[in-house]
Amino acid sequence: MKPLGDIQTFLKRFDNFKGGEFRSLEVLSPTAMSVTLAGQDEARGFDWVSMKLEFNGVSDARLLDESKLSLLDMNDGISIVSEGSSLAFGIGECYTLPSIKNSSCFILSTDIRQEEGTF
């Protein structure tokens, strides 16, 4: 896994995973979680790829049951917001930490790492 890097560039490359798939959510420890998403990669001619995001230093989260992930509406994609030393991941168009905390699923952490996979 490598550090996420520039958040806006990452989100733009995958068009915020709009219309994508939320494939899995895994609790690795009390302070570490991972999610796997699938979306179209602008850098690869819009081929579909999967992306695993690992969150470390998790301090707050609202998680969905694994059986409900396939029912999640991904038309608005995901958001990742950086405020101070916190990084927040949420479903939908969210621009601030408080709006992400109103999302149906969110993770607040201090570090996000990524790993690209095949579709």
Secondary structure, 3 states (H helix, E strand, C coil): CEECCCHHHHHHHCHHHCCCEEEEEEEEECCEEEEEEEEEEHHHCCEEEEEEEEEECCCEEECCCHHHHHHCCCCCCEEEEEECCEEEEEECCCCCHHHHCCCCCEEEECEEEEEEEEC
